[in-house]
């Protein structure tokens, strides 16, 4: 079924003679461009003509409207102001749902006129689609392009249009896109009534507990469309495997790595073609002579290449993310370059083994054991409005949280190459699910589902299409260094006739280098000795839960809360709905809040000890205190038990693809909240922390090397800002380990019995530079933050902001002696005129506290614009101030 026949090749010396021969003849260099503007569209219900007529250049499009491609019907309707923003308020309820209004309503024609001259002798011109949802028919210049059905959300398709192009160069492409075959009833269940999973497509579009239904189910030409020119031989899906034997370190001269390479060659002609496949890396070339039968596609394997002193790729925090640009070329004998493809390769090797102590898998990169600190990812945008800039910002936020892995949840998609390119740059490993979920695919009895478990267990309806799509998506992303693990599905395995060929045939042949786990909470990944489903807990937790209650040893989903602050909330909640949720036990949250998935369960129990919120702004501030504490406590609790209880943890979840309030470190608009900085603090590579139950000071070292001659400085403060030195002592910690030091519980209990207290922990290196800085706040003996509620204003705090480079600002906060602690200060870059936050901006720290006699510096990194900017600072006991930025 999947014929991956290979041709033996040889390593050659630099190809001087071949190069001279090729330079003397005409060649077809790669020429590829995207059709991403100038599209028009119309709903099929308004159009009576067929595809042959519509795709004729003389067919009038005067009444047609502009279309968004790549995009969906809904993004086009939004761009044309035919619908309100579905991410704001209750606007989504104003948009007809496809289940009720019918598939025809969201069935659309998309038309694009483009210039492309007829092919010259020996040239082949291709029309390439990287994704449509869900099925389509394609026409060009009055002719049908796709002879066979084109369906399935996760398939690339390339069509040879050489003979279909107009002689005068004026071409018209017309595509009619049909919604998913089964659209599902959005009845409030996870994936609605579950039938959305009958398709090989995204499942969340029928609704989930963190999102409302996407009304068109993402129908459209949702991914990129290209025109590409090649010679008679089309070079496709080049593949690089890197082997890095033995245990490596990020520094120093490296032993050699082994490079394995293959590529697919498609001969589009009626004749056998002889030629040479060449790839280059690090200035060296490897080649193979190839003979290609007419109208065939052949996978060619080149000889292994030994790369000396390789520049290795490491996960974030451990080393550099070195990438090699590797070019593949096919030269047709006597006629020159036919086609070429370029890939960026990170030289690294990922392995796993079983930790018998924790009873879970553990991950190695280049021979080094890595404790996995990850975040669950749904999709960048629920309406599939992807961009390089958004991907870059979101992945950077994950790097800035000191995470080293992102898991792509199985109800979404195999992420786009641009996502993986960002992960390659920033050093985030990727755990990639295929398209299954326990909710839709029958793991549990569910009264919200239309069909029984046995029926749902066989979703999707078209198993061969699932396997074909999986094979194609593997080829699309397999070269990325960041891709670390494949997973059969979210909380359930695929049906046996999908699982077995995927695991035993497709993945070994098309990849063969990554760990495959059959489903996301499999015993093969994390042995479940505790009962339940193998993941969680979800929602807000007392901090002692994260430290004392053992959960699954490689937990694929565990999380807490993530409500944004006032500035974030007002971006999607109308003014009249900006009310404090759960103001008392009898008051339920406003309907807009519940629509945007605010549950409130337990939240007020954690906010009220800071004092009942006076208004929505006060609620937003106190929510950030809870957020920071929750995610710092979560990651510290797991880190306290590395290699003993746990080999990894993946937080559910770190981002939202729409304006929801269920698990997010930053909001849909890319505004970080305190979750991000609490997690960033607790996830430091080398970290000092305090157990919230027994007050034990502990060091955790996630680094590959020991850290010696560190100085621990521990100080307690009362609410007046008075300092008590607990200890100042030299210490050390071995590589990849945890170390207990001493308990400070009695000191804190005594100091904070009435009003609570602060605890400042720092680790300093031999240069007296701060390695780890951690600042805790504690309630009084009754569990109330009484001292914080009456903390004096830190009115003597001074703040300066200075431009230190293009798109870089240094903000310094100085707190003089005899001043109270300047507590929990949020720094923002704002528009000087509107005072609105500039987004996105990357802060190397935020929500910071400054004790008396100290100063702290924060670096802001952003993309400069023509907008005049200021820095705003607002804290728990420091009123909002706007700071001019000096040059």
Residue pairs with C-beta under 8 A, 6 or more apart in sequence:
1 501
1 505
2 471
2 505
2 506
2 509
2 510
4 299
4 509
4 510
5 298
5 299
6 262
6 299
6 300
6 301
7 288
7 290
7 298
7 299
7 300
7 301
8 288
8 301
9 277
9 286
9 287
9 288
9 289
9 290
9 300
9 301
9 302
9 303
10 287
10 288
10 303
11 286
11 287
11 302
11 303
11 304
11 305
12 285
12 286
12 287
14 284
14 285
15 276
15 278
15 285
15 287
18 276
18 287
18 331
22 331
22 336
22 337
25 334
25 335
25 336
26 335
26 336
27 231
27 331
27 335
27 336
27 337
27 338
28 122
28 123
28 229
28 230
28 231
28 336
28 337
28 338
28 339
29 337
29 340
30 228
30 229
30 230
30 339
30 340
30 341
31 228
31 229
32 226
32 227
32 228
32 229
33 226
33 227
34 224
34 225
34 226
35 69
35 112
35 114
35 173
35 225
35 226
35 227
36 69
36 70
36 224
36 225
38 112
38 113
38 114
39 66
39 67
39 68
39 69
39 110
39 111
39 112
40 61
40 64
40 65
40 66
40 67
40 110
40 111
40 112
41 64
41 65
41 66
41 67
41 73
41 76
41 108
41 109
41 110
41 111
42 63
42 64
42 65
42 108
42 109
43 104
43 105
43 106
43 107
43 108
43 109
44 104
44 107
44 108
44 109
44 176
45 104
45 105
45 107
47 54
47 109
49 59
51 137
51 139
51 144
51 174
51 176
52 139
52 142
52 143
52 144
53 59
53 142
54 109
54 111
54 139
54 174
55 111
55 139
55 140
55 141
55 142
55 143
55 172
55 173
55 174
56 141
56 142
56 172
57 113
57 141
57 166
57 170
57 171
57 172
59 172
61 111
64 111
65 76
65 80
66 76
66 79
66 80
67 76
67 108
67 110
67 111
68 75
68 76
68 79
69 110
69 112
69 220
69 221
69 225
70 131
70 221
70 222
70 223
70 224
70 225
70 384
70 386
71 79
71 220
71 221
71 222
71 384
71 385
72 133
72 216
72 218
72 219
72 220
72 222
72 383
72 384
73 106
73 108
73 177
73 216
73 219
73 220
74 83
74 86
74 95
74 106
74 214
74 215
74 216
74 218
74 219
74 220
74 383
75 220
75 383
75 384
75 385
76 108
76 220
77 83
78 85
78 86
78 383
83 91
83 94
83 95
84 91
84 94
84 95
85 91
86 92
86 95
86 214
86 215
86 383
87 572
87 658
87 659
87 668
88 572
88 574
88 659
89 572
89 573
89 574
89 577
89 592
90 591
90 592
90 595
92 212
92 213
92 215
92 595
93 595
95 215
96 105
96 215
97 186
97 213
97 215
98 105
98 106
98 179
98 183
98 215
98 216
98 217
98 219
99 183
99 184
99 185
99 186
99 192
103 178
103 179
103 183
106 179
106 215
106 216
106 217
106 219
107 176
107 177
107 178
107 179
107 219
108 176
108 177
108 219
108 220
109 174
109 175
109 176
110 174
110 175
110 176
110 177
110 220
110 221
111 172
111 173
111 174
111 175
112 172
112 173
112 225
113 170
113 171
113 172
113 173
114 171
114 172
114 173
114 227
115 169
115 170
115 171
116 125
116 165
116 169
116 171
116 227
117 165
117 169
118 165
118 166
118 167
118 169
119 125
119 162
119 165
119 229
122 231
122 232
122 335
123 162
123 229
123 230
123 231
124 160
124 162
124 229
124 230
124 231
124 232
124 234
124 268
125 160
125 161
125 162
125 165
125 227
125 228
125 229
126 158
126 159
126 160
126 161
126 226
126 227
126 228
126 229
126 230
126 234
127 138
127 140
127 145
127 158
127 159
127 161
127 173
127 225
127 226
127 227
128 156
128 157
128 158
128 159
128 225
128 226
128 227
128 228
129 150
129 156
129 157
129 158
129 221
129 223
129 224
129 225
130 156
130 223
130 224
130 225
130 226
131 153
131 154
131 155
131 156
131 221
131 222
131 223
131 224
132 150
132 153
132 175
132 177
132 220
132 221
132 222
132 223
133 153
133 177
133 179
133 180
133 201
133 202
133 217
133 218
133 219
133 220
133 222
134 151
134 152
134 153
134 177
134 178
134 179
134 180
134 181
134 199
134 201
134 217
134 219
135 149
135 150
135 151
135 152
135 177
135 178
135 181
136 146
136 150
136 151
136 175
136 176
136 177
136 178
136 221
137 144
137 146
137 150
137 175
137 176
138 144
138 145
138 146
138 150
138 159
138 173
138 174
138 175
139 145
139 173
139 174
139 175
140 161
140 164
140 165
140 171
140 172
140 173
140 174
141 164
141 165
141 166
141 171
141 172
143 164
145 159
145 161
145 164
146 157
146 159
150 157
151 181
151 465
152 199
152 200
152 201
152 462
152 465
152 468
152 469
153 180
153 199
153 200
153 201
153 202
153 218
153 222
153 413
153 469
154 200
154 201
154 413
154 414
154 435
154 469
154 470
154 472
154 473
155 468
155 469
155 472
156 472
156 476
158 228
158 234
158 236
160 268
165 171
175 221
177 219
177 220
177 221
178 219
179 216
179 217
179 219
180 196
180 199
180 201
180 217
180 219
181 198
181 199
181 461
182 195
182 196
182 198
182 199
182 461
183 196
183 206
183 217
184 191
184 192
184 193
184 194
184 195
184 196
184 205
184 206
184 217
185 192
185 193
185 195
185 206
185 450
186 192
186 206
186 207
186 212
186 213
187 193
187 448
188 207
188 448
189 207
189 439
189 446
189 448
189 449
190 207
190 208
190 209
190 437
190 439
190 440
190 446
190 448
191 197
191 203
191 204
191 206
191 207
191 208
191 411
191 437
191 439
191 440
192 206
192 207
192 213
192 448
193 206
193 448
193 449
193 450
194 439
194 440
194 441
194 442
194 446
194 448
194 449
194 450
194 451
194 456
194 459
195 450
195 451
196 202
196 203
196 205
196 206
196 217
196 440
197 203
197 436
197 437
197 440
197 441
197 456
197 459
197 460
198 459
198 460
198 461
199 460
199 461
200 435
200 460
200 462
200 465
200 466
200 469
201 217
201 218
201 435
202 217
202 218
202 379
202 411
202 412
202 413
202 435
203 410
203 411
203 412
203 435
203 437
203 439
203 440
204 211
204 214
204 378
204 379
204 382
204 411
204 412
205 213
205 214
205 217
205 218
205 382
206 213
206 217
207 213
208 411
208 439
209 597
209 662
210 378
210 597
210 653
210 656
210 660
210 662
210 663
211 378
211 382
211 597
211 656
211 657
211 658
211 660
212 595
212 658
214 382
214 383
218 383
218 384
220 384
222 384
223 384
223 416
230 338
230 339
231 330
231 332
231 335
231 336
231 337
231 338
231 339
232 267
232 268
232 269
232 273
232 332
232 338
233 265
233 266
233 267
233 268
233 273
233 275
233 292
233 330
233 332
233 338
233 339
234 265
234 266
234 268
234 338
234 339
235 263
235 264
235 265
235 277
235 328
235 329
235 330
235 338
235 339
235 340
235 341
236 263
236 264
236 265
236 266
236 297
236 341
237 263
237 264
237 475
238 261
238 262
238 263
238 264
238 279
238 326
238 328
238 341
238 343
238 479
239 261
239 262
239 263
239 475
239 478
239 479
239 510
240 259
240 260
240 261
240 326
240 343
240 345
240 479
241 259
241 260
241 261
241 512
241 513
242 257
242 258
242 259
242 260
242 310
242 345
242 346
242 347
242 348
242 349
242 481
243 257
243 258
243 259
243 260
243 349
244 257
244 310
244 312
244 347
244 348
244 349
244 366
244 367
245 255
245 257
245 258
245 349
246 255
246 367
247 366
247 367
247 368
248 254
248 255
248 312
248 366
248 367
248 368
249 368
249 704
249 705
250 312
250 314
250 318
250 319
250 320
250 704
251 319
253 309
254 309
254 310
254 311
254 312
256 306
256 307
256 308
256 309
256 310
257 306
257 307
257 310
257 312
257 347
258 304
258 305
258 306
258 307
259 281
259 286
259 304
259 305
259 306
259 307
259 347
260 301
260 302
260 304
261 279
261 286
261 301
261 302
261 305
261 326
261 328
262 299
262 300
262 301
262 302
263 277
263 279
263 299
263 300
263 328
263 330
263 341
264 297
264 298
264 299
264 300
265 277
265 290
265 292
265 297
265 298
265 300
265 330
266 296
266 297
267 273
267 292
267 293
267 294
267 295
267 296
267 297
267 298
268 295
269 294
269 295
270 294
270 295
271 294
272 291
272 292
272 293
272 294
273 291
273 292
273 294
273 332
273 333
274 289
274 290
274 291
274 292
274 332
274 333
275 289
275 290
275 292
275 330
275 331
275 332
275 333
275 338
276 287
276 288
276 289
276 290
276 330
276 331
276 333
277 287
277 288
277 290
277 300
277 302
277 328
277 329
277 330
278 285
278 286
278 287
278 328
278 329
278 330
278 331
279 285
279 286
279 287
279 302
279 326
279 327
279 328
279 329
280 286
280 326
280 327
281 305
281 307
281 324
281 326
281 345
282 307
282 324
284 305
286 302
286 303
286 305
287 302
288 300
288 301
288 302
288 303
290 298
290 300
290 330
292 298
307 347
310 347
311 320
311 322
311 324
311 347
312 319
312 320
312 322
312 346
312 347
312 348
312 366
313 320
313 321
313 322
313 323
313 346
313 347
313 348
313 424
313 427
313 481
314 320
314 321
314 348
314 365
314 366
314 427
315 365
315 370
315 404
315 405
315 427
315 428
315 429
316 399
316 402
316 403
316 404
316 426
316 427
316 428
317 402
317 404
317 427
317 685
317 702
318 365
318 368
318 370
318 404
318 427
318 685
318 703
318 704
321 346
321 424
321 425
321 426
321 427
321 481
322 346
322 347
323 344
323 345
323 346
323 424
323 425
323 481
324 344
324 345
324 346
324 347
325 342
325 343
325 344
325 345
326 342
326 343
326 344
326 345
327 340
327 341
327 342
328 340
328 341
328 342
328 343
329 337
329 339
329 340
330 337
330 338
330 339
330 340
331 337
331 338
332 338
343 479
344 421
344 424
344 479
345 479
345 481
346 424
346 480
346 481
346 482
347 481
348 365
348 366
348 481
349 365
349 366
349 367
349 513
350 363
350 364
350 365
350 429
350 484
350 485
350 513
350 514
350 515
351 363
351 364
351 367
351 515
352 361
352 362
352 363
352 364
352 515
353 361
353 362
353 364
354 360
354 361
354 362
355 361
355 362
355 553
355 643
355 647
357 643
357 644
358 553
358 554
358 643
358 644
358 645
358 646
358 647
359 526
359 527
359 529
359 553
360 525
360 526
360 527
360 552
360 553
360 554
360 646
360 647
360 648
361 515
361 517
361 524
361 525
361 526
361 554
361 647
362 369
362 554
362 643
362 647
362 648
363 369
363 370
363 372
363 429
363 484
363 485
363 515
363 647
363 648
364 370
365 429
368 704
369 736
370 404
370 702
371 639
371 642
371 643
371 646
371 647
371 648
371 702
371 736
372 404
372 405
372 429
372 554
372 647
372 648
372 649
372 650
373 402
373 403
373 404
373 405
373 635
373 638
373 639
373 648
373 649
373 683
373 702
374 403
374 404
374 405
374 406
374 407
374 429
374 431
374 648
374 649
374 650
374 651
375 398
375 401
375 403
375 405
375 406
375 407
375 650
375 651
375 653
375 654
375 655
375 665
376 406
376 407
376 409
376 556
376 557
376 559
376 650
376 651
376 652
376 653
376 654
376 663
377 406
377 407
377 408
377 409
377 412
377 415
377 653
377 654
377 655
378 409
378 411
378 412
378 653
378 655
378 656
378 657
379 412
379 413
379 415
379 657
380 386
380 390
380 391
380 394
380 419
380 657
381 390
381 657
381 658
382 657
382 658
383 658
386 416
386 418
388 418
388 422
390 670
391 416
391 418
391 419
391 421
391 422
392 422
392 425
393 670
393 840
394 422
394 655
394 666
394 670
395 406
395 419
395 422
395 423
395 425
395 426
395 428
396 422
396 426
396 842
397 655
397 665
397 666
397 670
397 672
397 676
397 840
397 842
398 406
398 426
398 428
398 654
399 426
399 427
399 428
400 676
400 680
400 842
400 844
401 654
401 665
401 676
401 679
401 680
401 683
402 679
402 680
402 683
402 684
402 685
403 428
403 654
403 679
403 683
404 427
404 428
404 429
405 428
405 429
405 430
405 431
405 484
405 648
405 650
406 423
406 428
406 429
406 430
406 431
406 654
407 430
407 431
407 432
407 433
407 487
407 520
407 556
407 650
408 414
408 415
408 430
408 431
408 432
408 433
409 433
409 490
409 653
410 433
410 434
410 435
410 436
410 437
410 487
410 489
410 490
410 491
410 520
411 435
411 437
411 439
411 440
411 490
412 433
413 435
414 432
414 434
414 473
414 476
414 477
415 430
415 432
415 477
417 476
417 477
417 480
420 430
420 477
420 480
420 482
420 483
421 480
422 428
423 429
423 430
423 480
423 482
424 480
424 481
424 482
427 482
428 482
429 482
429 484
429 485
430 480
430 482
430 483
430 484
430 485
431 484
431 485
431 487
431 556
431 650
432 477
432 483
432 485
432 486
432 487
433 487
433 488
433 489
433 490
433 520
434 470
434 486
434 487
434 488
434 489
434 494
434 502
435 460
435 466
435 489
436 488
436 489
436 490
436 492
436 493
436 494
436 519
437 489
437 490
437 491
437 492
438 444
438 489
438 490
438 491
438 492
438 519
438 533
439 446
439 491
440 449
440 456
440 459
441 456
441 457
441 459
441 489
441 492
442 452
442 453
442 454
442 455
442 456
442 457
442 459
442 492
443 453
443 491
443 492
444 453
445 453
449 456
457 495
458 495
460 466
463 495
463 497
463 498
466 494
466 498
467 498
467 501
467 502
467 506
470 502
470 506
471 506
471 510
474 486
474 506
474 507
474 510
474 511
475 510
477 483
478 510
478 511
483 514
484 514
484 515
485 514
485 515
485 516
485 517
486 507
486 511
486 514
486 515
486 516
486 517
487 516
487 517
487 518
487 519
487 520
488 494
488 499
488 502
488 503
488 516
488 517
488 518
488 519
489 519
489 520
490 519
490 520
491 519
491 520
491 521
491 533
491 534
491 535
492 519
493 499
493 518
493 519
493 522
494 502
499 518
503 516
503 518
507 514
507 516
517 524
517 525
518 524
520 535
520 556
520 557
521 528
521 533
521 534
521 535
521 552
521 556
521 557
522 534
523 534
525 554
525 556
526 534
526 552
526 553
526 554
526 555
526 556
527 553
528 534
528 552
530 550
530 551
530 552
534 552
534 556
535 552
535 555
535 556
535 557
535 558
535 652
536 551
536 555
536 557
536 558
536 652
537 545
537 551
537 558
538 557
538 558
538 559
538 560
538 652
539 559
539 560
539 561
539 599
539 601
539 602
540 560
540 561
540 601
540 602
540 603
540 606
540 626
540 630
541 560
541 630
541 634
543 629
543 630
543 633
543 637
543 692
544 692
544 693
545 637
546 633
546 634
546 636
546 637
546 638
547 633
547 636
547 637
547 640
547 691
547 692
547 693
548 637
548 693
550 641
550 645
551 558
553 645
553 646
553 647
554 646
554 647
554 648
554 649
555 638
555 646
555 648
555 649
555 650
556 650
557 650
557 652
557 653
558 634
558 649
558 650
558 651
558 652
559 634
559 651
559 652
559 653
559 663
560 627
560 630
560 631
560 634
560 663
560 675
561 603
561 623
561 626
561 627
561 630
561 663
561 675
562 627
562 656
562 661
562 662
562 663
562 664
562 665
562 673
562 675
563 569
563 598
563 603
563 620
563 623
563 627
563 661
563 673
564 620
564 623
564 661
564 664
564 667
564 671
564 673
565 620
565 621
565 623
565 624
565 673
565 674
565 826
566 616
566 617
566 619
566 620
566 621
567 620
567 671
567 828
567 837
568 620
568 667
568 669
568 671
568 673
569 578
569 616
569 620
570 578
571 659
571 667
571 669
571 671
572 596
572 659
572 668
573 592
573 593
573 596
574 592
577 590
577 591
577 592
577 593
578 616
579 590
579 593
579 616
580 613
580 615
580 616
580 618
580 619
581 589
581 590
581 593
581 598
581 600
581 603
581 604
581 619
582 588
582 589
582 600
582 603
582 604
583 612
583 613
588 594
589 598
589 600
593 600
593 661
596 659
596 660
596 661
597 660
597 661
597 662
598 661
598 662
599 662
603 623
603 626
606 626
606 630
607 613
607 619
607 622
607 623
607 626
609 779
609 783
609 784
609 785
610 622
610 625
610 785
610 788
610 789
611 622
611 785
611 789
613 619
613 622
621 876
624 673
624 674
624 824
624 826
624 847
625 674
625 777
625 824
625 876
627 673
627 674
627 675
627 678
628 674
628 675
628 677
628 678
628 681
628 824
628 847
629 678
630 675
630 678
631 651
631 665
631 675
631 678
631 679
631 682
632 678
632 679
632 681
632 682
633 678
633 682
633 692
634 649
634 651
634 679
634 682
635 649
635 651
635 679
635 682
635 683
636 682
636 687
636 689
636 700
638 646
638 649
639 682
639 683
639 687
639 689
639 700
639 702
639 738
640 689
640 691
640 698
640 700
640 738
641 738
642 700
642 702
642 736
642 737
642 738
643 736
643 737
644 738
651 663
651 679
652 663
653 662
653 663
653 664
654 663
654 664
654 665
655 664
655 665
655 666
656 662
656 663
656 664
656 667
656 668
657 668
658 668
659 667
659 668
660 668
664 673
664 675
665 672
665 673
665 675
665 676
665 679
666 672
666 673
666 676
666 840
667 673
669 839
670 839
670 840
671 837
671 839
671 840
672 843
672 846
674 826
674 846
674 847
676 846
677 843
677 845
677 846
677 847
678 847
680 845
681 773
681 774
681 845
682 689
684 771
684 772
685 701
685 702
685 703
686 699
686 700
686 701
686 702
686 703
686 707
686 710
686 733
686 763
686 771
686 772
687 699
687 700
687 702
687 772
687 774
688 697
688 698
688 699
688 712
688 761
688 762
688 763
688 772
688 774
689 697
689 698
689 699
689 700
689 761
689 774
690 696
690 697
690 698
690 744
690 759
690 761
690 774
690 776
691 697
691 698
694 743
694 745
695 743
695 744
695 745
695 746
695 747
695 748
696 740
696 741
696 742
696 743
696 745
697 712
697 714
697 740
697 741
697 742
697 743
697 744
697 761
698 738
698 739
698 740
698 741
699 710
699 712
699 731
699 733
699 738
699 739
699 741
699 763
700 733
700 737
700 738
700 739
701 707
701 733
701 734
701 735
701 736
701 737
701 738
701 739
702 736
703 735
703 736
704 735
704 736
705 735
706 732
706 733
706 734
706 735
707 732
707 733
707 765
707 771
708 732
709 730
709 732
709 765
709 766
710 730
710 731
710 732
710 733
710 763
710 764
710 765
710 771
711 728
711 729
711 730
711 731
711 763
711 764
711 768
712 727
712 728
712 729
712 730
712 731
712 741
712 761
712 762
712 763
713 727
713 728
713 760
713 761
713 762
713 763
713 764
714 725
714 726
714 727
714 728
714 744
714 759
714 760
714 761
714 762
715 723
715 724
715 725
715 726
715 759
715 760
715 851
716 723
716 724
716 726
716 744
716 747
716 748
716 751
716 757
716 758
716 759
716 760
717 723
717 724
717 757
717 758
717 759
717 760
717 821
717 851
718 724
718 751
718 752
718 755
718 757
718 758
718 787
719 755
719 756
719 757
719 787
719 788
719 790
719 791
719 820
719 821
720 820
721 818
721 819
721 820
721 821
721 851
721 852
723 851
723 852
724 747
724 751
726 744
726 747
727 742
731 739
731 741
733 739
744 759
748 757
748 759
748 778
749 781
751 757
752 778
752 779
752 780
752 781
752 787
753 780
753 781
754 780
754 781
754 786
754 787
755 780
755 786
755 787
755 790
756 777
756 778
756 779
756 780
756 784
756 785
756 786
756 787
756 788
757 777
757 778
757 787
758 775
758 776
758 777
758 778
758 821
758 849
758 851
759 775
759 776
759 777
759 778
760 774
760 775
760 851
761 772
761 773
761 774
761 775
761 776
762 770
762 772
762 773
762 774
763 770
763 771
763 772
763 773
764 770
764 771
765 771
775 848
775 849
777 785
777 788
777 823
777 824
777 849
779 785
779 786
780 786
780 787
788 823
788 876
791 820
791 821
791 823
791 876
791 877
792 820
792 877
793 820
793 877
793 878
793 879
794 815
794 819
794 820
794 821
794 822
794 823
794 850
794 875
794 877
794 878
795 819
795 878
796 815
796 816
796 819
797 813
797 814
797 815
797 819
797 822
797 850
797 878
798 813
798 814
798 816
799 811
799 812
799 813
799 814
799 871
799 873
799 881
799 883
800 811
800 812
800 814
800 883
800 886
801 809
801 810
801 811
801 812
801 870
801 871
801 883
801 884
801 885
801 886
802 809
802 810
802 812
802 885
802 886
802 887
803 809
803 885
803 886
803 887
804 810
804 859
806 864
807 861
807 862
807 863
807 864
808 859
808 860
808 861
809 829
809 859
809 860
809 862
809 871
809 885
810 857
810 858
810 859
810 860
811 827
811 857
811 858
811 859
811 860
811 871
811 873
811 883
812 855
812 856
812 857
812 858
813 822
813 825
813 848
813 850
813 855
813 856
813 857
813 858
813 873
814 850
814 854
814 855
815 821
815 822
815 850
815 851
815 852
815 853
815 854
815 855
816 852
816 853
817 852
817 853
818 852
819 852
820 852
820 877
821 849
821 850
821 851
821 852
821 877
822 849
822 850
822 875
822 877
822 878
823 849
823 875
823 876
823 877
823 878
824 847
824 848
824 849
824 875
824 876
825 847
825 848
825 849
825 850
825 873
825 874
825 875
825 876
825 878
826 846
826 847
826 873
826 874
826 875
827 843
827 846
827 848
827 858
827 860
827 871
827 872
827 873
828 837
828 838
828 841
828 871
828 872
828 873
829 837
829 838
829 841
829 860
829 862
829 869
829 870
829 871
829 872
830 836
830 837
830 838
830 869
830 870
830 871
830 872
830 882
831 837
831 838
831 867
831 868
831 869
831 870
832 867
832 868
832 869
832 870
832 882
833 867
833 868
835 870
835 872
835 882
838 862
838 865
838 867
838 869
840 862
841 860
841 861
841 862
842 860
842 861
842 862
843 858
843 859
843 860
843 861
844 858
844 859
844 861
845 856
845 858
846 858
848 856
848 858
850 856
860 871
869 885
870 882
870 883
870 884
870 885
871 882
871 883
871 885
872 880
872 881
872 882
872 883
873 880
873 881
873 883
874 880
874 881
